[in-house]
Amino acid sequence: MARKNLLAGLTGVLLPAGNSDTQVTTDASRQPSAAAHLGVLGTRGAIGAVSRSIEQLKAHSIVDIAPDLIEASFVSDRLETSEEHHRALVESIREHGQQVPVLVRPHPVKEGRYQIAYGRRRLFALAELGRNVRAVVKPLSDEQLVVAQGQENSARKDLSFIEKALFAARLEQSGYSREIIMAALTVDKTGLSRLISAAVKIPQDIIEGIGSAPSVGRDRWAELSTRLERNGALALARSEMAKEEFSAATSDAKFERVFAALAPKLAKSKIVRSFALKAKDGAKFGNARDEPLTLMLAIDKQVAAGFAQYLLAELPELYASFRKKAEAVDDVAS
């Protein structure tokens, strides 16, 4: 009896998509049995058990596939591939070989072809090297494919906020329920709403022109979407993106250029107020100058040298405390 279950663990196994410490995960409840896909449910007895085990092994075996037989997923999850990262991956595979297989499914409409769930960058690198791709071939429905694709990419440190946002928006536009998208990206309702909101409020040509901007988080993209709502902002952003030097910049730098181009125009010469900094007993220990874009504090070291050093040391913690409170207010408001 024990032999019947020797290969049972093959059903529902998803391999990690990169050379990392990601653990192999199993979720049999989301995966149809391989036997059901292969039409052998009607076979019974010992021979039937062996047949099902063999078919399951075939359904999840690692095989070598020519790169030109593997097509992209029907929902893109990345904006671009860094040339630097691509070159590093090519050289790594050239020297050490492909360490971890990609995940593909048989193409739903093209006989003899496959569709990738994850491992796209390894696929590109292997295609450049002219090598076959080591792949796990697994029958997946469209929903199972996007969940596998999304969960693997959400676990990666190099997938930026806007890439996740765009992926979420594309899935929703393709008709997938928010429950499926939440499972794919491992986020709650609030997190998903923020992702989709960021992607739909900013025109796609602006997002694609800027790129993944890996160092830019949710707050800055949200502020950019607000700036784009002003009259003439879209034309101004596209004018900045059309400049020759813009195309040569990194993705993060492109974001900064557009963000700065849309900054509110304030009179630089206008000073809101200048005032003395005084203790409770009225003793003056410095001055403050409040301008539209900056607040400048000057501590008189002849009076309060110790306080000046204390303030410098405590400012990072003070700012961190402020950010924490501000984020808590944003969460309540959303």
C-alpha positions in Angstrom: 0.0 0.0 0.0 2.9 2.4 0.8 4.0 2.3 -2.8 0.9 4.0 -4.0 1.9 7.3 -2.4 5.6 7.3 -3.3 5.0 10.0 -5.9 2.0 11.7 -4.4 4.0 14.7 -3.3 4.6 15.7 -6.9 1.1 17.2 -7.2 1.1 20.9 -6.3 4.9 21.4 -6.0 6.2 24.8 -7.1 9.9 25.2 -7.5 11.7 28.4 -6.6 12.5 30.6 -9.6 16.0 31.6 -8.8 19.3 30.7 -7.2 18.1 31.6 -3.8 17.1 30.2 -0.4 13.4 30.3 -1.3 11.7 27.2 0.1 9.7 24.8 -2.1 6.0 25.4 -1.4 3.1 23.1 -1.7 -0.6 24.0 -2.1 -2.4 21.0 -3.3 -5.8 22.6 -2.8 -5.0 25.1 -5.7 -3.7 22.5 -8.1 -5.8 20.0 -10.1 -4.4 16.4 -10.1 -2.1 15.5 -12.9 -4.2 12.4 -13.5 -7.3 14.6 -14.1 -5.4 16.6 -16.7 -4.2 13.4 -18.4 -7.5 11.5 -18.4 -6.6 8.5 -16.3 -9.1 8.9 -13.5 -11.0 5.8 -14.7 -8.1 3.4 -14.2 -8.3 1.4 -11.0 -6.3 -1.2 -9.0 -2.5 -1.6 -8.7 -1.9 -1.0 -12.4 -3.9 2.2 -12.2 -2.0 3.4 -9.2 1.4 2.8 -11.0 0.0 4.5 -14.2 -1.1 7.6 -12.2 2.3 7.8 -10.5 4.1 7.6 -13.8 1.8 10.3 -15.4 2.3 12.5 -12.4 6.1 12.1 -12.6 5.9 13.0 -16.3 3.7 16.0 -15.5 6.3 17.4 -13.1 9.6 16.2 -14.5 12.5 18.5 -15.4 13.1 18.5 -19.1 15.3 20.3 -21.6 13.4 22.6 -23.9 14.6 24.7 -26.8 14.2 28.4 -25.9 12.3 29.3 -29.0 9.6 26.8 -28.0 8.8 28.8 -24.8 6.5 31.9 -25.1 6.0 34.7 -22.6 3.1 34.7 -20.0 0.0 36.3 -21.2 0.3 38.9 -18.4 3.6 40.8 -18.2 5.1 41.5 -14.7 8.2 43.5 -15.5 8.9 46.7 -17.3 12.4 46.1 -18.5 15.5 44.0 -17.8 18.6 45.8 -16.6 21.4 45.2 -19.1 23.9 45.0 -16.2 21.8 42.3 -14.4 21.3 40.5 -17.7 25.0 40.4 -18.5 25.7 39.1 -14.9 23.2 36.4 -15.3 24.5 35.3 -18.7 28.0 35.1 -17.3 26.9 33.1 -14.3 25.0 30.6 -16.4 27.9 30.4 -18.8 30.3 29.5 -16.0 28.1 27.5 -13.7 25.1 26.3 -15.8 21.5 26.8 -15.0 21.1 25.9 -11.3 17.3 26.1 -10.9 14.7 25.2 -13.5 12.0 27.6 -14.8 8.3 26.7 -14.6 6.3 26.4 -17.8 3.0 24.9 -18.8 2.0 23.3 -22.1 0.8 26.1 -24.3 -3.1 26.2 -24.1 -3.6 26.6 -27.8 -0.3 25.8 -29.6 0.7 22.1 -29.8 4.3 21.4 -28.9 4.9 24.8 -27.4 5.1 26.1 -23.8 4.2 29.2 -21.8 6.4 30.4 -19.0 5.1 31.0 -15.5 8.4 32.3 -14.1 12.1 32.3 -14.9 11.8 34.7 -17.9 15.3 36.3 -17.3 16.9 32.9 -17.2 15.1 32.1 -20.4 16.5 35.2 -22.1 20.0 34.4 -20.9 19.9 30.8 -22.1 18.6 31.9 -25.4 21.5 34.2 -25.8 23.9 31.4 -24.9 22.2 29.0 -27.4 21.5 26.5 -24.6 18.3 24.5 -23.9 16.2 25.5 -20.9 15.8 23.2 -17.9 12.2 23.5 -17.1 9.5 21.9 -14.9 6.5 21.3 -17.2 3.2 21.5 -15.2 -0.4 21.6 -16.4 -1.7 25.0 -15.1 -5.0 26.8 -15.6 -4.7 30.6 -16.3 -5.5 31.4 -12.7 -2.9 28.9 -11.4 -0.3 30.4 -13.8 -0.8 34.0 -12.6 -0.8 33.0 -9.0 2.5 31.1 -9.4 3.9 33.9 -11.5 2.8 36.6 -9.0 3.9 34.8 -5.8 7.3 34.0 -7.2 7.9 37.6 -8.3 6.4 39.1 -5.0 9.1 37.2 -3.1 11.9 38.7 -5.2 13.7 41.7 -3.7 14.3 43.3 -7.1 10.6 43.6 -8.2 9.8 47.3 -7.7 6.6 48.8 -6.4 5.4 50.1 -9.8 6.0 46.7 -11.4 3.8 45.0 -8.8 1.2 47.8 -9.3 1.2 47.4 -13.1 1.0 43.6 -12.8 -2.0 43.9 -10.5 -3.8 46.4 -12.8 -3.2 44.2 -15.8 -4.6 41.2 -14.0 -7.7 43.1 -13.0 -8.1 44.4 -16.6 -7.9 40.8 -17.8 -10.9 39.9 -15.7 -9.3 38.2 -12.7 -11.0 38.6 -9.3 -9.3 40.6 -6.6 -9.1 37.4 -4.5 -6.9 35.8 -7.2 -4.8 38.9 -7.5 -4.4 39.1 -3.7 -3.2 35.5 -3.8 -0.8 36.2 -6.7 0.8 39.2 -5.0 0.4 38.1 -1.4 -1.2 41.3 -0.3 -4.4 42.2 1.6 -7.3 44.3 0.2 -5.8 47.6 1.3 -2.4 46.8 -0.2 -4.0 45.7 -3.5 -6.1 48.8 -3.7 -3.0 50.9 -3.3 -1.2 49.0 -6.0 -4.0 49.2 -8.6 -4.7 52.9 -7.7 -1.0 53.8 -8.4 -1.0 52.0 -11.8 -4.4 53.3 -13.1 -3.9 56.9 -12.1 -0.6 57.3 -14.0 -0.7 56.9 -17.8 1.0 53.8 -19.0 3.3 55.6 -21.4 4.6 57.6 -18.4 5.2 54.4 -16.3 6.9 52.6 -19.2 9.0 55.7 -20.1 10.3 55.9 -16.5 10.7 52.1 -16.0 10.9 50.1 -12.8 12.5 52.8 -10.7 13.6 50.2 -8.1 14.4 52.8 -5.4 11.1 54.6 -5.6 8.3 53.4 -3.3 4.6 53.8 -3.0 4.5 57.3 -1.4 6.6 58.9 -4.2 4.6 57.3 -7.0 1.4 58.5 -5.3 2.8 62.0 -5.1 3.7 61.8 -8.8 0.1 60.8 -9.7 -1.1 63.8 -7.7 1.2 66.2 -9.6 0.1 64.7 -12.9 -3.5 65.8 -12.2 -2.6 69.5 -12.5 -3.3 71.4 -15.7 -0.6 70.9 -18.3 1.3 68.4 -16.2 1.0 65.5 -18.6 2.4 67.6 -21.5 5.2 68.8 -19.2 6.1 65.2 -18.2 6.2 64.0 -21.8 8.3 67.0 -22.8 10.8 66.0 -20.1 10.8 62.4 -21.3 11.4 63.4 -24.9 14.8 65.0 -24.0 17.9 63.3 -25.3 19.6 63.1 -21.9 16.4 61.5 -20.4 16.9 58.3 -22.4 20.4 57.9 -21.2 19.5 58.1 -17.5 18.9 55.2 -15.1 15.3 54.4 -14.3 15.5 56.0 -10.8 17.0 59.1 -12.4 14.2 59.2 -15.0 11.7 59.2 -12.2 13.5 62.1 -10.4 13.6 64.1 -13.6 9.9 63.8 -14.2 9.1 64.3 -10.5 11.2 67.5 -10.4 9.7 68.8 -13.6 6.3 68.7 -12.1 7.3 70.2 -8.7 5.1 73.2 -7.7 6.6 76.5 -8.7 7.2 78.6 -5.6 8.8 82.0 -5.4 12.3 81.2 -4.2 12.8 84.7 -2.8 9.7 84.7 -0.7 10.5 84.1 3.0 7.5 83.0 5.1 9.0 84.1 8.4 12.2 84.4 10.4 12.1 84.1 14.2 14.3 83.5 17.2 14.5 80.2 19.0 13.9 80.7 22.7 13.8 78.6 25.7 10.8 78.7 28.1 12.6 81.2 30.3 13.0 83.5 27.2 16.7 82.9 26.7 17.5 82.9 23.0 19.6 79.9 21.7 19.3 80.3 17.9 17.3 81.4 14.9 14.9 79.8 12.4 14.1 80.7 8.8 11.0 79.2 7.2 11.0 79.3 3.4 8.6 77.7 0.9 11.0 74.8 0.2 13.2 74.6 3.3 13.3 75.2 7.0 16.7 76.3 8.3 17.6 76.2 12.0 20.7 77.9 13.4 21.8 76.9 16.9 24.1 79.4 18.7 26.9 77.2 19.9 28.2 79.9 22.2 24.9 79.5 24.1 23.8 75.9 23.5 26.7 73.9 22.0 25.6 70.7 23.9 22.0 71.1 22.5 23.3 71.4 19.0 25.2 68.1 19.3 22.2 66.4 21.0 19.8 67.6 18.2 22.1 66.2 15.5 22.2 62.9 17.2 18.5 62.7 17.8 17.2 63.9 14.4 17.2 60.5 12.7 15.2 58.9 15.5 12.9 62.0 15.6 12.3 61.8 11.8 11.6 58.0 12.0 9.0 58.6 14.7 7.4 61.2 12.6 7.3 58.9 9.5 5.7 56.1 11.6 3.0 58.3 12.8 2.3 59.7 9.4 2.0 56.2 7.9 -0.4 55.2 10.6 -2.6 58.2 9.7 -2.5 57.2 6.0 -3.5 53.7 6.8 -6.5 54.9 8.8 -7.5 57.4 6.1 -7.3 54.7 3.4 
